[in-house]
Structures are given as C-alpha cells and as structure tokens.
Amino acid sequence: MKIKITDLKKFIREQKPNVKQSSIESYFKSISSMKSLIGFVNFDDEEYVMDKLSSYPINTQNNYLMGILIVLNGFNEDNEYDEVIDLYKKTRTKLQREYEKNSADTNHKTEFQKEHEASLDDVNTLLQRMEKDMKTRKIGQKGSKFTAEDNTLLNQYTIFKMLMETADRNEMSGMILMTPTAMKKIKEDDRVDNYLVKENGGFTAYYYDHKMKGKLKTNIITKEKEEIVKIPHTFSPELVKILKKFIKIKDIKTGQHIFTNSSDTPYSRNQISQILAQGSRKYIGKNIGSRVIRHLIITKDKEPINVIQKQIDEQKEHMAKKHGHTVHTMDNIYDDN
C-alpha cells in the first residue's frame, strides 16, 4: 500500500472541506492513533484492522474506521481501494446497528458502565458522608488543626460538588483564583489556564486549559467560521457558599492555584482522578470520578428529550404504515424541508 501523507491535517481538510475545525481535529486524532497502532501499510487489510480494533468500544471503532475511510478515499483515484472501502462501510453499518440495538436495550450496559456502575443517589450519599466527616474533623473551625488528610477531603468534597453542578471533566486542574480586574490584565492570547473569577457576589469559571484545547478554548463553546463563542460556568448560591468557605479555609489569594495538595502544589488532571477515586472508594466503596458523574448527569438531562423522541418515532411508524412504506423512505423522499 503506497500511502504517504506529509501534512495530515491539510490532507483531511482537502477530503472534508465543509466540516468544522473540531471535526478535522477529531479525524486527525483518530487517523494518527490508527497509524501508530497498525501503520498506513495495513489500512487495506480490513480483517487485520478489525482484529486490532476488536477490544475497543463500538463508538471508538467507528471513529477509527471513519478516519481510515478518509485516507482510503483520498488515495482512491484509480479505484484500487473500492473493494476494501466497501468492506469497511459494511462493517461500520454493522457496528452502528449493534450500537443502536444496545442503546435501545435499557438492560444493556457498556464495559465502562459495568466497571463504574453508580447512580446519582450514590453520589449524593458520598457527599453526605463527606460532609459528616468534615464536621467530625472540625475542618475550618476556629482553633482546629488543618491536616494533610483534611486538605484532601476538602478538595474531594468541593470538586465533587462542582462536578455535580457542571458535569465537566477535570477542568479544575490548575485552576487559579482571579478577580475581574485581574482577568482584564491578562491578554486573550495569554490565557492558558483555568480560572475561577470572583464576581458579582458569586463565581464564574473560565476554561482555557480544556480537554478540547485546539478545538475549543473555553467550556461549552462552538467554533463556526473561526468565530469563538464563550459560555463560561456560573454557580448556584449553594456552590458559591461552599467555594467561599473553601477559599477562606485554605487562605487562597488572587493569582494562586485553588486545588492543591498539602504542599500547595496544584493537582494535575490525573491526580484529581486519583483523589476522587480514593474518596469514593473510602466512603461508598465505588470508583466515581468526573467521567462517571458526567455520564449520570447528561443521561438524566436527556431523559425528557428521549421521551419526546420516542413519541416522534411512534408517530412516524404509524404514518409510514398508513401510507404503505418505511420510515426511511418517508424521511428521505417525502421531505421538502
């Protein structure tokens, strides 16, 4: 297989001229991972590739296959890859149907869900037990000694409370306390950290060191025609109260990192995952971190939408049966919108 790509992102853009930059970045990541895993030389061996991908979740397999198809289509001027392209397309269709079947089966759980099975009730129980322990330890009370264990517990509790409200990842890693005036002094291009800004009696979180960095600069933003729209997080009165107390106990000043260990070293993303897992195992015997909470909250938020979608699907099935064709035919032929 004779495939050589000097500038992969440029190549992807040429194959996908109309997609968003975030999609280009996603394709780039998938193709780079596949090239590292099996090399371009094996892209035309569908059986070998699928054997390598078999251990990955269905969505991950689909993402990788999309990247491979982009490469093969880009080098298929002489139609030499028609056969293998068709094989990959059939495989993707099969995987998609399997995924849809699993999604429709409410009893089906992904491997990740099985390993980290938890509920929002579990998280609330965890927080209640942490609150009780903090009272027992007299954390923040006048005259009480603030130990390294107290610091870890306080960090765990506060981060869990933030995650329950935001459903974010570990964006509090490296977060710095700021004021609006201090933020204004930092030029837009120089904002490379995550910031918690105390303003208007509350707090707003601005994420610049985001997981999607390079595609998204702040949390929950869209990038359309190179224009960036920022929607930072504002917090509830309950969380504002918790954050104010947290900052007071740790005596955090403007410009200092917020979530740190007992030596005032800021936690990395991985370290945050570790302390959250450590805390959840201690208090409820389960592994809970930002990814689990994100899954629980977004799934709950989607419930009303899923109900509406189910009603729509049922109406479409009725209409299709009434007119003697399939829903697919109705959607693709009888639609002038």
VENDA-V42780 format. One line per field, one symbol per residue. ss: DSSP state (A for helix, B for strand, O for the rest). psi: psi as a letter, one per 30 degrees, with the letter a starting at -180 (. if undefined). burial: # if it has 16 or more other ideal C-beta (glycine too) atoms within 10 Angstrom, else .. A space follows every 10 residues. Layout:
ss = ???
psi = ???
burial = ???
This chain:
ss = OOOOOOOAAA AAAAAOOOOO AAAAAAAAAA AAAAAAAAOA AAOOOAAAAA AAAOOOOAAA AAAAAAAAAA AAAAOOOOOO OAAAAAAAAA AAAAAAAAAA AAAAOOOOOO AAAAAOOOOA AAAAAAAAAA AAAAAAAOOO OOOOOOOAAA AAAAAAAAAA AAAAAAOOOO OOOOOBBBBA AAAAOOOAAA OOOBBBBBBO OBBBBBBOOO OOOOOOOOOO OBBBOOBBBO OOBBOOAAAA AAAAAAAAAA OOOOOOBOOB OOOOOBOOAA AAAAAAAAAA AAAAOOOOOA AAAAAAAAAA AAAAAAAAAA AAAAAAAAAA AAAOOOAAAA AAAOOOO
psi = kikkjejeee eeeefifgll eeeeeeeeee eeeeeeefke fgfgieeeee eeffflleee eeeeeeeeee eeefgheggf geeeeeeeee eeeeeeeeee eeefjffkkl eeeeehklle eeeeeeeeee eeeeeefhkf kkfkkjleee eeeeeeeeee eeefefhabh ffkgkkklle eeeffjkefg jgakkjkjkh fakkkkjfil egkfekflki lkjjhgkkkk ilkllleeee eeeeeeeeef hklkflkejl afggkkklee eeeeeeeeee eefggljkae eeeeeeeeee ffeeeeeeee eeeeeeeeee eeghaleeee efeijg.
burial = .......#.. ###.#..... ##.#####.# #..##..#.# .###.#..## .##....#.. ########## ##.##..... #..##.##.. ##..#...#. .......... .....#.#.. .##..##..# ..##..#.## .....#...# #.######## ########## ########.. ..#....... #.######.. .######### .#..#####. #.#....... ..#.#...#. .##..##.## .#....#### .....##.#. ###.###.## ..##.##### .##.###... .......... .........# .......... .......
